[in-house]
């Protein structure tokens, strides 16, 4: 298992990625509004992108929980990772279901915002590795 200093570095990078996700969410919301001239499309895009950012926040929170568990027993670390992945899955499903089913937001706009929000961490991590 990596040392605590590596977890702290990962948490800092995770928070940076979440900030980039939020900035990208605002940017694609403006693009969606100027493209469609509709606040409903823009808000649906924002909802999807912020759902992806919420997923990133939950991931960093899960990493913090693993950091607190200092005995690093493999079964407890794996249990924590599994639990965090399930929490994130249900959080995303609930959020997207609420947006498309409950609030009747445009499904295409919500999913486009979510996909862009999910691509941002991949690109950001690749760019952070190259530094």
C-alpha positions in Angstrom: 0.0 0.0 0.0 1.2 3.5 -0.7 2.3 5.6 2.2 0.2 8.4 3.7 2.1 11.1 1.8 1.1 9.5 -1.5 -2.6 9.4 -0.4 -2.3 13.1 0.5 -0.9 13.8 -2.9 -3.7 11.8 -4.6 -6.3 13.7 -2.5 -4.9 17.1 -3.7 -4.9 16.0 -7.3 -8.4 14.7 -6.8 -9.6 18.0 -5.5 -7.9 19.8 -8.4 -9.7 17.5 -10.9 -13.0 18.2 -9.2 -12.4 22.0 -9.5 -11.6 21.4 -13.2 -14.9 19.4 -13.5 -16.9 22.2 -12.0 -15.3 24.8 -14.2 -15.9 22.6 -17.2 -19.6 22.2 -16.1 -20.1 25.9 -16.1 -18.4 26.3 -19.4 -20.4 23.6 -21.2 -23.6 25.0 -19.6 -22.8 28.4 -21.2 -22.1 26.6 -24.5 -25.4 24.7 -24.3 -27.3 27.9 -23.6 -25.7 29.8 -26.4 -26.2 26.9 -28.8 -29.9 26.1 -27.9 -31.1 29.5 -26.4 -32.9 27.4 -23.8 -32.4 27.5 -20.1 -33.9 24.0 -19.8 -31.2 22.5 -22.0 -28.5 24.5 -20.2 -29.8 23.4 -16.7 -30.0 19.8 -17.9 -26.4 19.9 -19.1 -25.3 21.5 -15.8 -27.1 18.8 -13.9 -25.3 16.0 -15.8 -21.9 17.7 -15.4 -22.4 18.3 -11.7 -23.4 14.7 -11.3 -20.0 13.7 -12.7 -18.3 16.2 -10.3 -20.3 14.8 -7.4 -19.0 11.4 -8.4 -15.4 12.8 -8.2 -16.0 14.3 -4.8 -17.3 10.9 -3.6 -14.2 9.2 -4.9 -11.9 11.6 -3.1 -14.0 11.1 0.1 -13.6 7.4 -0.3 -9.8 7.8 -0.6 -9.9 9.9 2.6 -11.6 7.0 4.4 -8.9 4.6 3.2 -6.3 7.0 4.4 -7.8 7.1 7.9 -7.7 3.3 8.1 -4.0 3.1 8.9 -3.7 -0.7 9.5 -3.9 -1.3 5.7 -5.3 -4.8 5.9 -6.0 -5.9 2.3 -9.5 -7.1 3.1 -10.5 -3.9 4.8 -9.0 -1.7 2.1 -10.8 -3.8 -0.6 -14.0 -3.7 1.4 -13.7 0.1 1.5 -13.0 0.4 -2.2 -16.0 -1.8 -3.0 -18.3 0.1 -0.7 -17.2 3.4 -2.2 -17.7 2.2 -5.7 -21.3 1.0 -4.9 -22.1 4.3 -3.1 -20.9 6.2 -6.2 -22.9 4.0 -8.5 -26.1 4.5 -6.6 -25.5 8.2 -6.2 -25.0 8.6 -10.0 -28.0 6.4 -10.8 -30.2 8.3 -8.3 -29.1 11.7 -9.6 -29.6 10.9 -13.3 -32.9 9.2 -12.6 -34.1 12.3 -10.6 -33.0 14.6 -13.4 -34.6 12.6 -16.3 -37.5 11.0 -14.5 -38.5 13.4 -11.7 -37.5 16.8 -13.1 -38.2 15.8 -16.7 -35.0 17.4 -17.9 -33.8 16.6 -21.5 -32.2 13.2 -21.3 -29.8 13.9 -24.2 -28.6 17.1 -22.5 -28.2 15.4 -19.1 -26.2 12.6 -20.6 -24.1 14.8 -22.7 -23.2 16.9 -19.6 -22.5 13.7 -17.6 -20.2 12.3 -20.4 -18.2 15.5 -20.7 -17.9 15.6 -16.9 -16.7 12.0 -16.8 -14.1 12.6 -19.6 -12.6 15.6 -17.8 -10.9 13.5 -15.0 -9.4 11.2 -17.6 -7.9 14.0 -19.6 -6.8 15.9 -16.5 -5.0 12.9 -15.1 -3.2 12.3 -18.4 -2.1 15.9 -18.4 -1.0 15.7 -14.8 1.1 12.6 -15.5 2.9 14.4 -18.3 4.1 17.2 -15.9 
